[in-house]
Amino acid sequence: MIATRALKEAGQSIWLDAITRRMLNEGTLRHYIEDLGVTGMTSNPTLFEQSIRKGGDYDESIRMGVERGLRGEALFFQLALEDLSRAASFFRPIHQRTQGEDGWVSLEVSPLLAWQPVPTLEQVLTLHARASLPNLFIKIPGTHAGLRAIEEAIYAGVPINVTLLFSAEQYLAAANAYMRGIERRLQDGLSPDVPSVASLFISRWDKAVEGKVPEALRNRLGIAVGQRTYRAYCGLGESRRVRHLEAEGASMQKLVWASTSTKDPNARDTLYVEALVAPDTINTLPESTLLAFVDHGRVGQSLPRDGGDSRSVIAEFMAAGVDVEALAEQLQHEGADSFSKSWNDLMACLASKSEALEVGPGAVR
């Protein structure tokens, strides 16, 4: 049994953290679904910027969009929804078979709105209505400001993937925002069946402390934070509040392991995938990590529900001078800034391509 199938047997879903038009056109995504057991997909501005910049796969769509008067964000969302609509159709049988538990694709709002809840919510509602896809998550950063947008989006009935979470505390804050939205729906006689997932970023922890802690602690902080968050996730799932919501027809917000590619070239390239096996969770893998895991990945014991040795490991990092709570906030801000930079790069790339492809005298065809 290939490793991704073994993960499925352990109760964990594998999603692909990549999207390109070539992947859709050449049947690569279908291969990953049918042969490797991939059951969902995530995307972000960085992935789209890299995909659009390389080659001419998007040129005809850009040219058509320009002819319709689309520019900037409007043009990007047109391109993104073209791709994600096709990807969503590939995953729809999984979505239907699992009754909405799996088979999702994700589209992120503009990261420039990460600290602005009202414009974020407006864009979420617009994108959800425009896409009209039953298996599309809209991604909202789980910043302090984003929590309000998450609650309001859930109340409005929009499935949400909460992104840019870096700690158990940030995860619980996002989960509470989700549950408040569901509880308000119940109070108003609305269906509580509004799915959501919460994405915890892993590898950036170890990159942030690289060279700043003893060698014995190398590449251990991200996994410890994951273990600690899994403990919080399991505890929340057993709470009276969640059980009441589930009895009313709601689903528990699933935990997603994100940023699971290995940043350290000296570490095993499947390190975080192998360390974070856990039932009722999702791991979203970059294409290179997915293929590495299929080639030589190992599936061992599932994470302990009590967090294992995470408390003692985190204590070692704190003793080494790492303020874990402050670093979680720093990583969230840096993540939002990084996505904003990618967004600006994406807009610049689209502007350049649009100018080159625009119909008119001397235009490139």
Secondary structure, 3 states (H helix, E strand, C coil): CCHHHHHHHCCEEEEEECCCHHHHHCCHHHHHHHHHCEEEEECCHHHHHHHHHCCCCCHHHHHHHHHCCCCHHHHHHHHHHHHHHHHHHHHHHHHHHCCCCCCCEEEECCHHHCCCHHHHHHHHHHHHHHHCCCCEEEEEECCHHHHHHHHHHHHCCCCEEEEEECCHHHHHHHHHHHHHHHHHHHHCCCCCCCCEEEEEECHHHHHHCCCCCCHHHCCCHHHHHHHHHHHHHHHHHCCHHHHHHHHCCCCCCEEEEECCCCCCCCCCCCHHHHHCCCCCEEEEECHHHHHHHHHHCCCCCCCCCCCCCHHHHHHHHHHCCCCHHHHHHHHHHHHHHHHHHHHHHHHHHHHHHHHHHCCCCCCCC
